[in-house]
Amino acid sequence: MSIVIVGGNECMTRQYKNLCQAYRCKAKVYPLRTVALKNLGRPDLLILFTSTVSHTMVRCVLSNVKGQDTIIVRSHSSSLAALKNILEQHTP
């Protein structure tokens, strides 16, 4: 399962990836706005940590995955516990 995480704490990027690997998922993490957000590909799960993301960044990401079969999850908290709960709900 491929996961894209947008937002969150920049210093927690490695921990987000390690937790996703524990659930047998491949993750890309974008804590800051970059040009790469225009080419997200076709992720199975898109996680938006809304407390650390601008409205412009959310609109950009959502327009890129529009019309795809991507599951979109929004979380106000960007903690590892919040990510773990999301992964438990949405991974097989």
PDB file of N, CA, C and O in Angstrom:
ATOM      1  N   MET A   1       0.848  -1.169   0.000  1.00  0.00           N
ATOM      2  CA  MET A   1       0.000   0.000   0.000  1.00  0.00           C
ATOM      3  C   MET A   1       0.897   1.238   0.000  1.00  0.00           C
ATOM      4  O   MET A   1       1.851   1.311   0.775  1.00  0.00           O
ATOM      5  N   SER A   2       0.605   2.185  -0.842  1.00  0.00           N
ATOM      6  CA  SER A   2       1.387   3.419  -0.902  1.00  0.00           C
ATOM      7  C   SER A   2       0.656   4.530  -0.160  1.00  0.00           C
ATOM      8  O   SER A   2      -0.557   4.694  -0.290  1.00  0.00           O
ATOM      9  N   ILE A   3       1.414   5.283   0.612  1.00  0.00           N
ATOM     10  CA  ILE A   3       0.861   6.340   1.451  1.00  0.00           C
ATOM     11  C   ILE A   3       1.624   7.626   1.182  1.00  0.00           C
ATOM     12  O   ILE A   3       2.845   7.620   1.030  1.00  0.00           O
ATOM     13  N   VAL A   4       0.884   8.733   1.125  1.00  0.00           N
ATOM     14  CA  VAL A   4       1.492  10.053   1.054  1.00  0.00           C
ATOM     15  C   VAL A   4       1.028  10.823   2.284  1.00  0.00           C
ATOM     16  O   VAL A   4      -0.170  10.935   2.547  1.00  0.00           O
ATOM     17  N   ILE A   5       1.994  11.353   3.036  1.00  0.00           N
ATOM     18  CA  ILE A   5       1.704  12.150   4.221  1.00  0.00           C
ATOM     19  C   ILE A   5       2.095  13.586   3.916  1.00  0.00           C
ATOM     20  O   ILE A   5       3.238  13.866   3.555  1.00  0.00           O
ATOM     21  N   VAL A   6       1.137  14.494   4.064  1.00  0.00           N
ATOM     22  CA  VAL A   6       1.385  15.908   3.806  1.00  0.00           C
ATOM     23  C   VAL A   6       1.222  16.660   5.123  1.00  0.00           C
ATOM     24  O   VAL A   6       0.191  16.565   5.789  1.00  0.00           O
ATOM     25  N   GLY A   7       2.264  17.410   5.483  1.00  0.00           N
ATOM     26  CA  GLY A   7       2.251  18.144   6.736  1.00  0.00           C
ATOM     27  C   GLY A   7       3.003  17.386   7.808  1.00  0.00           C
ATOM     28  O   GLY A   7       3.796  16.493   7.509  1.00  0.00           O
ATOM     29  N   GLY A   8       2.760  17.737   9.034  1.00  0.00           N
ATOM     30  CA  GLY A   8       3.451  17.100  10.139  1.00  0.00           C
ATOM     31  C   GLY A   8       4.717  17.851  10.498  1.00  0.00           C
ATOM     32  O   GLY A   8       5.032  18.893   9.923  1.00  0.00           O
ATOM     33  N   ASN A   9       5.432  17.301  11.458  1.00  0.00           N
ATOM     34  CA  ASN A   9       6.675  17.920  11.903  1.00  0.00           C
ATOM     35  C   ASN A   9       7.835  17.449  11.048  1.00  0.00           C
ATOM     36  O   ASN A   9       7.970  16.259  10.764  1.00  0.00           O
ATOM     37  N   GLU A  10       8.663  18.383  10.645  1.00  0.00           N
ATOM     38  CA  GLU A  10       9.785  18.061   9.771  1.00  0.00           C
ATOM     39  C   GLU A  10      10.774  17.103  10.444  1.00  0.00           C
ATOM     40  O   GLU A  10      11.365  16.253   9.778  1.00  0.00           O
ATOM     41  N   CYS A  11      10.954  17.240  11.746  1.00  0.00           N
ATOM     42  CA  CYS A  11      11.901  16.386  12.462  1.00  0.00           C
ATOM     43  C   CYS A  11      11.357  14.968  12.684  1.00  0.00           C
ATOM     44  O   CYS A  11      12.106  14.087  13.106  1.00  0.00           O
ATOM     45  N   MET A  12      10.083  14.736  12.411  1.00  0.00           N
ATOM     46  CA  MET A  12       9.472  13.421  12.618  1.00  0.00           C
ATOM     47  C   MET A  12       9.352  12.625  11.316  1.00  0.00           C
ATOM     48  O   MET A  12       8.745  11.554  11.309  1.00  0.00           O
ATOM     49  N   THR A  13       9.904  13.117  10.242  1.00  0.00           N
ATOM     50  CA  THR A  13       9.772  12.470   8.940  1.00  0.00           C
ATOM     51  C   THR A  13      10.252  11.024   8.975  1.00  0.00           C
ATOM     52  O   THR A  13       9.558  10.134   8.483  1.00  0.00           O
ATOM     53  N   ARG A  14      11.412  10.777   9.541  1.00  0.00           N
ATOM     54  CA  ARG A  14      11.963   9.420   9.610  1.00  0.00           C
ATOM     55  C   ARG A  14      11.078   8.515  10.460  1.00  0.00           C
ATOM     56  O   ARG A  14      10.902   7.344  10.125  1.00  0.00           O
ATOM     57  N   GLN A  15      10.518   9.029  11.550  1.00  0.00           N
ATOM     58  CA  GLN A  15       9.645   8.224  12.409  1.00  0.00           C
ATOM     59  C   GLN A  15       8.340   7.876  11.711  1.00  0.00           C
ATOM     60  O   GLN A  15       7.826   6.769  11.875  1.00  0.00           O
ATOM     61  N   TYR A  16       7.790   8.823  10.921  1.00  0.00           N
ATOM     62  CA  TYR A  16       6.590   8.534  10.131  1.00  0.00           C
ATOM     63  C   TYR A  16       6.864   7.386   9.160  1.00  0.00           C
ATOM     64  O   TYR A  16       6.059   6.461   9.048  1.00  0.00           O
ATOM     65  N   LYS A  17       7.999   7.445   8.459  1.00  0.00           N
ATOM     66  CA  LYS A  17       8.343   6.409   7.484  1.00  0.00           C
ATOM     67  C   LYS A  17       8.557   5.053   8.160  1.00  0.00           C
ATOM     68  O   LYS A  17       8.119   4.023   7.648  1.00  0.00           O
ATOM     69  N   ASN A  18       9.230   5.058   9.308  1.00  0.00           N
ATOM     70  CA  ASN A  18       9.471   3.802  10.027  1.00  0.00           C
ATOM     71  C   ASN A  18       8.169   3.158  10.493  1.00  0.00           C
ATOM     72  O   ASN A  18       8.019   1.938  10.421  1.00  0.00           O
ATOM     73  N   LEU A  19       7.228   3.971  10.970  1.00  0.00           N
ATOM     74  CA  LEU A  19       5.946   3.430  11.408  1.00  0.00           C
ATOM     75  C   LEU A  19       5.170   2.857  10.224  1.00  0.00           C
ATOM     76  O   LEU A  19       4.528   1.815  10.355  1.00  0.00           O
ATOM     77  N   CYS A  20       5.220   3.515   9.092  1.00  0.00           N
ATOM     78  CA  CYS A  20       4.542   2.995   7.898  1.00  0.00           C
ATOM     79  C   CYS A  20       5.184   1.688   7.433  1.00  0.00           C
ATOM     80  O   CYS A  20       4.479   0.783   6.986  1.00  0.00           O
ATOM     81  N   GLN A  21       6.503   1.578   7.531  1.00  0.00           N
ATOM     82  CA  GLN A  21       7.178   0.332   7.169  1.00  0.00           C
ATOM     83  C   GLN A  21       6.764  -0.800   8.089  1.00  0.00           C
ATOM     84  O   GLN A  21       6.680  -1.946   7.648  1.00  0.00           O
ATOM     85  N   ALA A  22       6.504  -0.510   9.354  1.00  0.00           N
ATOM     86  CA  ALA A  22       6.057  -1.529  10.296  1.00  0.00           C
ATOM     87  C   ALA A  22       4.695  -2.087   9.896  1.00  0.00           C
ATOM     88  O   ALA A  22       4.376  -3.229  10.225  1.00  0.00           O
ATOM     89  N   TYR A  23       3.887  -1.294   9.189  1.00  0.00           N
ATOM     90  CA  TYR A  23       2.583  -1.734   8.689  1.00  0.00           C
ATOM     91  C   TYR A  23       2.672  -2.206   7.234  1.00  0.00           C
ATOM     92  O   TYR A  23       1.648  -2.358   6.568  1.00  0.00           O
ATOM     93  N   ARG A  24       3.878  -2.435   6.748  1.00  0.00           N
ATOM     94  CA  ARG A  24       4.144  -2.898   5.374  1.00  0.00           C
ATOM     95  C   ARG A  24       3.603  -1.934   4.320  1.00  0.00           C
ATOM     96  O   ARG A  24       2.998  -2.348   3.330  1.00  0.00           O
ATOM     97  N   CYS A  25       3.829  -0.662   4.547  1.00  0.00           N
ATOM     98  CA  CYS A  25       3.396   0.367   3.607  1.00  0.00           C
ATOM     99  C   CYS A  25       4.607   1.188   3.184  1.00  0.00           C
ATOM    100  O   CYS A  25       5.562   1.360   3.943  1.00  0.00           O
ATOM    101  N   LYS A  26       4.544   1.686   1.969  1.00  0.00           N
ATOM    102  CA  LYS A  26       5.593   2.552   1.453  1.00  0.00           C
ATOM    103  C   LYS A  26       5.093   3.991   1.554  1.00  0.00           C
ATOM    104  O   LYS A  26       4.024   4.317   1.039  1.00  0.00           O
ATOM    105  N   ALA A  27       5.859   4.843   2.211  1.00  0.00           N
ATOM    106  CA  ALA A  27       5.389   6.203   2.488  1.00  0.00           C
ATOM    107  C   ALA A  27       6.297   7.264   1.891  1.00  0.00           C
ATOM    108  O   ALA A  27       7.520   7.129   1.858  1.00  0.00           O
ATOM    109  N   LYS A  28       5.653   8.324   1.421  1.00  0.00           N
ATOM    110  CA  LYS A  28       6.340   9.558   1.042  1.00  0.00           C
ATOM    111  C   LYS A  28       5.824  10.627   1.991  1.00  0.00           C
ATOM    112  O   LYS A  28       4.618  10.743   2.210  1.00  0.00           O
ATOM    113  N   VAL A  29       6.732  11.402   2.549  1.00  0.00           N
ATOM    114  CA  VAL A  29       6.359  12.430   3.518  1.00  0.00           C
ATOM    115  C   VAL A  29       6.776  13.792   2.985  1.00  0.00           C
ATOM    116  O   VAL A  29       7.926  13.994   2.595  1.00  0.00           O
ATOM    117  N   TYR A  30       5.828  14.722   2.974  1.00  0.00           N
ATOM    118  CA  TYR A  30       6.082  16.094   2.538  1.00  0.00           C
ATOM    119  C   TYR A  30       5.694  17.048   3.665  1.00  0.00           C
ATOM    120  O   TYR A  30       4.551  17.504   3.707  1.00  0.00           O
ATOM    121  N   PRO A  31       6.619  17.365   4.585  1.00  0.00           N
ATOM    122  CA  PRO A  31       6.264  18.272   5.672  1.00  0.00           C
ATOM    123  C   PRO A  31       6.183  19.735   5.231  1.00  0.00           C
ATOM    124  O   PRO A  31       5.509  20.542   5.871  1.00  0.00           O
ATOM    125  N   LEU A  32       6.860  20.069   4.156  1.00  0.00           N
ATOM    126  CA  LEU A  32       6.863  21.439   3.649  1.00  0.00           C
ATOM    127  C   LEU A  32       6.366  21.466   2.208  1.00  0.00           C
ATOM    128  O   LEU A  32       6.335  20.440   1.528  1.00  0.00           O
ATOM    129  N   ARG A  33       5.981  22.645   1.759  1.00  0.00           N
ATOM    130  CA  ARG A  33       5.528  22.787   0.377  1.00  0.00           C
ATOM    131  C   ARG A  33       6.719  22.680  -0.569  1.00  0.00           C
ATOM    132  O   ARG A  33       7.706  23.404  -0.436  1.00  0.00           O
ATOM    133  N   THR A  34       6.606  21.768  -1.519  1.00  0.00           N
ATOM    134  CA  THR A  34       7.663  21.576  -2.511  1.00  0.00           C
ATOM    135  C   THR A  34       7.039  21.443  -3.891  1.00  0.00           C
ATOM    136  O   THR A  34       5.821  21.331  -4.031  1.00  0.00           O
ATOM    137  N   VAL A  35       7.878  21.457  -4.889  1.00  0.00           N
ATOM    138  CA  VAL A  35       7.412  21.278  -6.263  1.00  0.00           C
ATOM    139  C   VAL A  35       6.901  19.850  -6.462  1.00  0.00           C
ATOM    140  O   VAL A  35       6.042  19.613  -7.311  1.00  0.00           O
ATOM    141  N   ALA A  36       7.419  18.905  -5.690  1.00  0.00           N
ATOM    142  CA  ALA A  36       7.036  17.494  -5.830  1.00  0.00           C
ATOM    143  C   ALA A  36       5.563  17.255  -5.506  1.00  0.00           C
ATOM    144  O   ALA A  36       5.024  16.215  -5.883  1.00  0.00           O
ATOM    145  N   LEU A  37       4.902  18.173  -4.826  1.00  0.00           N
ATOM    146  CA  LEU A  37       3.485  18.005  -4.514  1.00  0.00           C
ATOM    147  C   LEU A  37       2.616  18.006  -5.769  1.00  0.00           C
ATOM    148  O   LEU A  37       1.479  17.535  -5.737  1.00  0.00           O
ATOM    149  N   LYS A  38       3.142  18.527  -6.864  1.00  0.00           N
ATOM    150  CA  LYS A  38       2.376  18.530  -8.112  1.00  0.00           C
ATOM    151  C   LYS A  38       2.352  17.150  -8.757  1.00  0.00           C
ATOM    152  O   LYS A  38       1.479  16.875  -9.580  1.00  0.00           O
ATOM    153  N   ASN A  39       3.297  16.273  -8.399  1.00  0.00           N
ATOM    154  CA  ASN A  39       3.368  14.920  -8.948  1.00  0.00           C
ATOM    155  C   ASN A  39       3.332  13.895  -7.817  1.00  0.00           C
ATOM    156  O   ASN A  39       4.346  13.268  -7.509  1.00  0.00           O
ATOM    157  N   LEU A  40       2.180  13.727  -7.210  1.00  0.00           N
ATOM    158  CA  LEU A  40       2.051  12.772  -6.110  1.00  0.00           C
ATOM    159  C   LEU A  40       1.908  11.343  -6.601  1.00  0.00           C
ATOM    160  O   LEU A  40       2.144  10.401  -5.843  1.00  0.00           O
ATOM    161  N   GLY A  41       1.534  11.173  -7.829  1.00  0.00           N
ATOM    162  CA  GLY A  41       1.287   9.829  -8.340  1.00  0.00           C
ATOM    163  C   GLY A  41      -0.123   9.378  -7.987  1.00  0.00           C
ATOM    164  O   GLY A  41      -1.049  10.188  -7.954  1.00  0.00           O
ATOM    165  N   ARG A  42      -0.285   8.080  -7.722  1.00  0.00           N
ATOM    166  CA  ARG A  42      -1.593   7.514  -7.390  1.00  0.00           C
ATOM    167  C   ARG A  42      -1.499   6.766  -6.054  1.00  0.00           C
ATOM    168  O   ARG A  42      -1.482   5.536  -6.034  1.00  0.00           O
ATOM    169  N   PRO A  43      -1.439   7.508  -4.936  1.00  0.00           N
ATOM    170  CA  PRO A  43      -1.336   6.829  -3.642  1.00  0.00           C
ATOM    171  C   PRO A  43      -2.651   6.152  -3.267  1.00  0.00           C
ATOM    172  O   PRO A  43      -3.726   6.579  -3.689  1.00  0.00           O
ATOM    173  N   ASP A  44      -2.550   5.087  -2.467  1.00  0.00           N
ATOM    174  CA  ASP A  44      -3.747   4.420  -1.968  1.00  0.00           C
ATOM    175  C   ASP A  44      -4.369   5.204  -0.816  1.00  0.00           C
ATOM    176  O   ASP A  44      -5.587   5.199  -0.636  1.00  0.00           O
ATOM    177  N   LEU A  45      -3.522   5.877  -0.041  1.00  0.00           N
ATOM    178  CA  LEU A  45      -3.970   6.616   1.141  1.00  0.00           C
ATOM    179  C   LEU A  45      -3.247   7.952   1.205  1.00  0.00           C
ATOM    180  O   LEU A  45      -2.022   8.006   1.097  1.00  0.00           O
ATOM    181  N   LEU A  46      -4.002   9.025   1.380  1.00  0.00           N
ATOM    182  CA  LEU A  46      -3.441  10.362   1.530  1.00  0.00           C
ATOM    183  C   LEU A  46      -3.789  10.853   2.925  1.00  0.00           C
ATOM    184  O   LEU A  46      -4.963  10.930   3.287  1.00  0.00           O
ATOM    185  N   ILE A  47      -2.767  11.187   3.710  1.00  0.00           N
ATOM    186  CA  ILE A  47      -2.976  11.670   5.071  1.00  0.00           C
ATOM    187  C   ILE A  47      -2.577  13.134   5.121  1.00  0.00           C
ATOM    188  O   ILE A  47      -1.451  13.496   4.779  1.00  0.00           O
ATOM    189  N   LEU A  48      -3.520  13.980   5.555  1.00  0.00           N
ATOM    190  CA  LEU A  48      -3.268  15.414   5.693  1.00  0.00           C
ATOM    191  C   LEU A  48      -3.233  15.763   7.173  1.00  0.00           C
ATOM    192  O   LEU A  48      -4.241  15.622   7.864  1.00  0.00           O
ATOM    193  N   PHE A  49      -2.096  16.211   7.662  1.00  0.00           N
ATOM    194  CA  PHE A  49      -2.000  16.717   9.025  1.00  0.00           C
ATOM    195  C   PHE A  49      -2.337  18.201   8.963  1.00  0.00           C
ATOM    196  O   PHE A  49      -1.478  19.031   8.666  1.00  0.00           O
ATOM    197  N   THR A  50      -3.597  18.527   9.247  1.00  0.00           N
ATOM    198  CA  THR A  50      -4.123  19.858   8.959  1.00  0.00           C
ATOM    199  C   THR A  50      -3.602  20.959   9.856  1.00  0.00           C
ATOM    200  O   THR A  50      -3.694  22.131   9.491  1.00  0.00           O
ATOM    201  N   SER A  51      -3.057  20.627  11.023  1.00  0.00           N
ATOM    202  CA  SER A  51      -2.589  21.687  11.913  1.00  0.00           C
ATOM    203  C   SER A  51      -1.306  22.340  11.405  1.00  0.00           C
ATOM    204  O   SER A  51      -0.987  23.460  11.805  1.00  0.00           O
ATOM    205  N   THR A  52      -0.570  21.663  10.538  1.00  0.00           N
ATOM    206  CA  THR A  52       0.712  22.194  10.068  1.00  0.00           C
ATOM    207  C   THR A  52       0.737  22.443   8.564  1.00  0.00           C
ATOM    208  O   THR A  52       1.809  22.587   7.976  1.00  0.00           O
ATOM    209  N   VAL A  53      -0.432  22.493   7.944  1.00  0.00           N
ATOM    210  CA  VAL A  53      -0.505  22.652   6.490  1.00  0.00           C
ATOM    211  C   VAL A  53      -1.328  23.892   6.157  1.00  0.00           C
ATOM    212  O   VAL A  53      -2.362  24.138   6.778  1.00  0.00           O
ATOM    213  N   SER A  54      -0.879  24.656   5.197  1.00  0.00           N
ATOM    214  CA  SER A  54      -1.636  25.827   4.769  1.00  0.00           C
ATOM    215  C   SER A  54      -2.813  25.410   3.894  1.00  0.00           C
ATOM    216  O   SER A  54      -2.829  24.316   3.330  1.00  0.00           O
ATOM    217  N   HIS A  55      -3.785  26.291   3.793  1.00  0.00           N
ATOM    218  CA  HIS A  55      -4.953  26.019   2.957  1.00  0.00           C
ATOM    219  C   HIS A  55      -4.561  25.863   1.489  1.00  0.00           C
ATOM    220  O   HIS A  55      -5.134  25.039   0.776  1.00  0.00           O
ATOM    221  N   THR A  56      -3.604  26.639   1.046  1.00  0.00           N
ATOM    222  CA  THR A  56      -3.133  26.556  -0.332  1.00  0.00           C
ATOM    223  C   THR A  56      -2.535  25.187  -0.625  1.00  0.00           C
ATOM    224  O   THR A  56      -2.766  24.614  -1.690  1.00  0.00           O
ATOM    225  N   MET A  57      -1.768  24.669   0.322  1.00  0.00           N
ATOM    226  CA  MET A  57      -1.137  23.363   0.156  1.00  0.00           C
ATOM    227  C   MET A  57      -2.199  22.254   0.113  1.00  0.00           C
ATOM    228  O   MET A  57      -2.080  21.315  -0.673  1.00  0.00           O
ATOM    229  N   VAL A  58      -3.222  22.359   0.944  1.00  0.00           N
ATOM    230  CA  VAL A  58      -4.303  21.372   0.950  1.00  0.00           C
ATOM    231  C   VAL A  58      -5.030  21.378  -0.384  1.00  0.00           C
ATOM    232  O   VAL A  58      -5.303  20.319  -0.949  1.00  0.00           O
ATOM    233  N   ARG A  59      -5.344  22.559  -0.889  1.00  0.00           N
ATOM    234  CA  ARG A  59      -6.039  22.654  -2.176  1.00  0.00           C
ATOM    235  C   ARG A  59      -5.207  22.081  -3.310  1.00  0.00           C
ATOM    236  O   ARG A  59      -5.741  21.410  -4.194  1.00  0.00           O
ATOM    237  N   CYS A  60      -3.916  22.336  -3.293  1.00  0.00           N
ATOM    238  CA  CYS A  60      -3.004  21.821  -4.323  1.00  0.00           C
ATOM    239  C   CYS A  60      -2.991  20.297  -4.306  1.00  0.00           C
ATOM    240  O   CYS A  60      -3.091  19.664  -5.357  1.00  0.00           O
ATOM    241  N   VAL A  61      -2.869  19.710  -3.134  1.00  0.00           N
ATOM    242  CA  VAL A  61      -2.809  18.252  -3.012  1.00  0.00           C
ATOM    243  C   VAL A  61      -4.138  17.617  -3.401  1.00  0.00           C
ATOM    244  O   VAL A  61      -4.161  16.623  -4.128  1.00  0.00           O
ATOM    245  N   LEU A  62      -5.237  18.178  -2.927  1.00  0.00           N
ATOM    246  CA  LEU A  62      -6.551  17.602  -3.227  1.00  0.00           C
ATOM    247  C   LEU A  62      -6.883  17.698  -4.717  1.00  0.00           C
ATOM    248  O   LEU A  62      -7.554  16.816  -5.253  1.00  0.00           O
ATOM    249  N   SER A  63      -6.428  18.747  -5.387  1.00  0.00           N
ATOM    250  CA  SER A  63      -6.687  18.850  -6.820  1.00  0.00           C
ATOM    251  C   SER A  63      -5.889  17.813  -7.605  1.00  0.00           C
ATOM    252  O   SER A  63      -6.316  17.385  -8.677  1.00  0.00           O
ATOM    253  N   ASN A  64      -4.736  17.405  -7.080  1.00  0.00           N
ATOM    254  CA  ASN A  64      -3.918  16.400  -7.760  1.00  0.00           C
ATOM    255  C   ASN A  64      -4.500  14.999  -7.653  1.00  0.00           C
ATOM    256  O   ASN A  64      -4.313  14.189  -8.561  1.00  0.00           O
ATOM    257  N   VAL A  65      -5.194  14.697  -6.581  1.00  0.00           N
ATOM    258  CA  VAL A  65      -5.749  13.343  -6.402  1.00  0.00           C
ATOM    259  C   VAL A  65      -7.228  13.274  -6.755  1.00  0.00           C
ATOM    260  O   VAL A  65      -7.853  12.227  -6.587  1.00  0.00           O
ATOM    261  N   LYS A  66      -7.787  14.356  -7.233  1.00  0.00           N
ATOM    262  CA  LYS A  66      -9.200  14.386  -7.597  1.00  0.00           C
ATOM    263  C   LYS A  66      -9.481  13.392  -8.729  1.00  0.00           C
ATOM    264  O   LYS A  66      -8.766  13.358  -9.731  1.00  0.00           O
ATOM    265  N   GLY A  67     -10.517  12.597  -8.555  1.00  0.00           N
ATOM    266  CA  GLY A  67     -10.894  11.628  -9.570  1.00  0.00           C
ATOM    267  C   GLY A  67     -10.183  10.296  -9.443  1.00  0.00           C
ATOM    268  O   GLY A  67     -10.427   9.397 -10.247  1.00  0.00           O
ATOM    269  N   GLN A  68      -9.318  10.142  -8.464  1.00  0.00           N
ATOM    270  CA  GLN A  68      -8.621   8.877  -8.242  1.00  0.00           C
ATOM    271  C   GLN A  68      -9.304   8.116  -7.107  1.00  0.00           C
ATOM    272  O   GLN A  68     -10.162   8.658  -6.411  1.00  0.00           O
ATOM    273  N   ASP A  69      -8.920   6.877  -6.935  1.00  0.00           N
ATOM    274  CA  ASP A  69      -9.472   6.046  -5.867  1.00  0.00           C
ATOM    275  C   ASP A  69      -8.649   6.167  -4.587  1.00  0.00           C
ATOM    276  O   ASP A  69      -8.437   5.175  -3.889  1.00  0.00           O
ATOM    277  N   THR A  70      -8.198   7.347  -4.283  1.00  0.00           N
ATOM    278  CA  THR A  70      -7.359   7.587  -3.116  1.00  0.00           C
ATOM    279  C   THR A  70      -8.237   7.858  -1.903  1.00  0.00           C
ATOM    280  O   THR A  70      -9.177   8.649  -1.967  1.00  0.00           O
ATOM    281  N   ILE A  71      -7.920   7.191  -0.794  1.00  0.00           N
ATOM    282  CA  ILE A  71      -8.601   7.453   0.468  1.00  0.00           C
ATOM    283  C   ILE A  71      -7.932   8.660   1.099  1.00  0.00           C
ATOM    284  O   ILE A  71      -6.711   8.682   1.254  1.00  0.00           O
ATOM    285  N   ILE A  72      -8.718   9.664   1.465  1.00  0.00           N
ATOM    286  CA  ILE A  72      -8.187  10.891   2.049  1.00  0.00           C
ATOM    287  C   ILE A  72      -8.586  10.949   3.512  1.00  0.00           C
ATOM    288  O   ILE A  72      -9.767  10.865   3.852  1.00  0.00           O
ATOM    289  N   VAL A  73      -7.581  11.094   4.380  1.00  0.00           N
ATOM    290  CA  VAL A  73      -7.813  11.178   5.824  1.00  0.00           C
ATOM    291  C   VAL A  73      -7.205  12.475   6.319  1.00  0.00           C
ATOM    292  O   VAL A  73      -6.049  12.782   6.028  1.00  0.00           O
ATOM    293  N   ARG A  74      -7.991  13.239   7.071  1.00  0.00           N
ATOM    294  CA  ARG A  74      -7.497  14.481   7.657  1.00  0.00           C
ATOM    295  C   ARG A  74      -7.381  14.297   9.163  1.00  0.00           C
ATOM    296  O   ARG A  74      -8.287  13.767   9.807  1.00  0.00           O
ATOM    297  N   SER A  75      -6.269  14.735   9.710  1.00  0.00           N
ATOM    298  CA  SER A  75      -6.038  14.633  11.148  1.00  0.00           C
ATOM    299  C   SER A  75      -5.469  15.950  11.641  1.00  0.00           C
ATOM    300  O   SER A  75      -4.526  16.484  11.056  1.00  0.00           O
ATOM    301  N   HIS A  76      -6.038  16.472  12.713  1.00  0.00           N
ATOM    302  CA  HIS A  76      -5.532  17.724  13.262  1.00  0.00           C
ATOM    303  C   HIS A  76      -4.210  17.498  13.990  1.00  0.00           C
ATOM    304  O   HIS A  76      -3.326  18.355  13.974  1.00  0.00           O
ATOM    305  N   SER A  77      -4.087  16.346  14.624  1.00  0.00           N
ATOM    306  CA  SER A  77      -2.864  16.019  15.344  1.00  0.00           C
ATOM    307  C   SER A  77      -1.865  15.370  14.395  1.00  0.00           C
ATOM    308  O   SER A  77      -2.242  14.567  13.540  1.00  0.00           O
ATOM    309  N   SER A  78      -0.594  15.720  14.549  1.00  0.00           N
ATOM    310  CA  SER A  78       0.440  15.132  13.699  1.00  0.00           C
ATOM    311  C   SER A  78       1.375  14.234  14.513  1.00  0.00           C
ATOM    312  O   SER A  78       2.560  14.114  14.201  1.00  0.00           O
ATOM    313  N   SER A  79       0.835  13.609  15.551  1.00  0.00           N
ATOM    314  CA  SER A  79       1.646  12.758  16.415  1.00  0.00           C
ATOM    315  C   SER A  79       1.754  11.350  15.840  1.00  0.00           C
ATOM    316  O   SER A  79       1.014  10.983  14.928  1.00  0.00           O
ATOM    317  N   LEU A  80       2.679  10.571  16.380  1.00  0.00           N
ATOM    318  CA  LEU A  80       2.818   9.180  15.957  1.00  0.00           C
ATOM    319  C   LEU A  80       1.600   8.363  16.352  1.00  0.00           C
ATOM    320  O   LEU A  80       1.207   7.447  15.629  1.00  0.00           O
ATOM    321  N   ALA A  81       0.999   8.683  17.492  1.00  0.00           N
ATOM    322  CA  ALA A  81      -0.207   7.968  17.926  1.00  0.00           C
ATOM    323  C   ALA A  81      -1.359   8.197  16.947  1.00  0.00           C
ATOM    324  O   ALA A  81      -2.111   7.269  16.648  1.00  0.00           O
ATOM    325  N   ALA A  82      -1.498   9.413  16.453  1.00  0.00           N
ATOM    326  CA  ALA A  82      -2.542   9.707  15.470  1.00  0.00           C
ATOM    327  C   ALA A  82      -2.290   8.940  14.178  1.00  0.00           C
ATOM    328  O   ALA A  82      -3.219   8.385  13.592  1.00  0.00           O
ATOM    329  N   LEU A  83      -1.040   8.908  13.734  1.00  0.00           N
ATOM    330  CA  LEU A  83      -0.697   8.166  12.520  1.00  0.00           C
ATOM    331  C   LEU A  83      -0.934   6.679  12.719  1.00  0.00           C
ATOM    332  O   LEU A  83      -1.417   6.005  11.810  1.00  0.00           O
ATOM    333  N   LYS A  84      -0.606   6.162  13.876  1.00  0.00           N
ATOM    334  CA  LYS A  84      -0.811   4.740  14.162  1.00  0.00           C
ATOM    335  C   LYS A  84      -2.292   4.381  14.109  1.00  0.00           C
ATOM    336  O   LYS A  84      -2.661   3.337  13.571  1.00  0.00           O
ATOM    337  N   ASN A  85      -3.149   5.252  14.671  1.00  0.00           N
ATOM    338  CA  ASN A  85      -4.592   5.012  14.615  1.00  0.00           C
ATOM    339  C   ASN A  85      -5.114   5.011  13.186  1.00  0.00           C
ATOM    340  O   ASN A  85      -5.959   4.188  12.833  1.00  0.00           O
ATOM    341  N   ILE A  86      -4.620   5.920  12.370  1.00  0.00           N
ATOM    342  CA  ILE A  86      -5.029   5.968  10.967  1.00  0.00           C
ATOM    343  C   ILE A  86      -4.596   4.705  10.241  1.00  0.00           C
ATOM    344  O   ILE A  86      -5.375   4.127   9.484  1.00  0.00           O
ATOM    345  N   LEU A  87      -3.370   4.276  10.463  1.00  0.00           N
ATOM    346  CA  LEU A  87      -2.875   3.079   9.800  1.00  0.00           C
ATOM    347  C   LEU A  87      -3.634   1.825  10.240  1.00  0.00           C
ATOM    348  O   LEU A  87      -3.884   0.934   9.428  1.00  0.00           O
ATOM    349  N   GLU A  88      -3.995   1.755  11.511  1.00  0.00           N
ATOM    350  CA  GLU A  88      -4.770   0.593  11.991  1.00  0.00           C
ATOM    351  C   GLU A  88      -6.143   0.534  11.343  1.00  0.00           C
ATOM    352  O   GLU A  88      -6.660  -0.554  11.090  1.00  0.00           O
ATOM    353  N   GLN A  89      -6.737   1.681  11.072  1.00  0.00           N
ATOM    354  CA  GLN A  89      -8.071   1.723  10.461  1.00  0.00           C
ATOM    355  C   GLN A  89      -8.050   1.439   8.959  1.00  0.00           C
ATOM    356  O   GLN A  89      -8.993   0.855   8.423  1.00  0.00           O
ATOM    357  N   HIS A  90      -6.982   1.849   8.282  1.00  0.00           N
ATOM    358  CA  HIS A  90      -7.015   1.835   6.817  1.00  0.00           C
ATOM    359  C   HIS A  90      -6.066   0.848   6.142  1.00  0.00           C
ATOM    360  O   HIS A  90      -6.070   0.748   4.915  1.00  0.00           O
ATOM    361  N   THR A  91      -5.261   0.124   6.897  1.00  0.00           N
ATOM    362  CA  THR A  91      -4.383  -0.867   6.263  1.00  0.00           C
ATOM    363  C   THR A  91      -4.911  -2.279   6.532  1.00  0.00           C
ATOM    364  O   THR A  91      -5.498  -2.541   7.581  1.00  0.00           O
ATOM    365  N   PRO A  92      -4.697  -3.173   5.584  1.00  0.00           N
ATOM    366  CA  PRO A  92      -5.184  -4.537   5.772  1.00  0.00           C
ATOM    367  C   PRO A  92      -4.370  -5.330   6.788  1.00  0.00           C
ATOM    368  O   PRO A  92      -4.670  -6.496   7.045  1.00  0.00           O
TER     369      PRO A  92
END
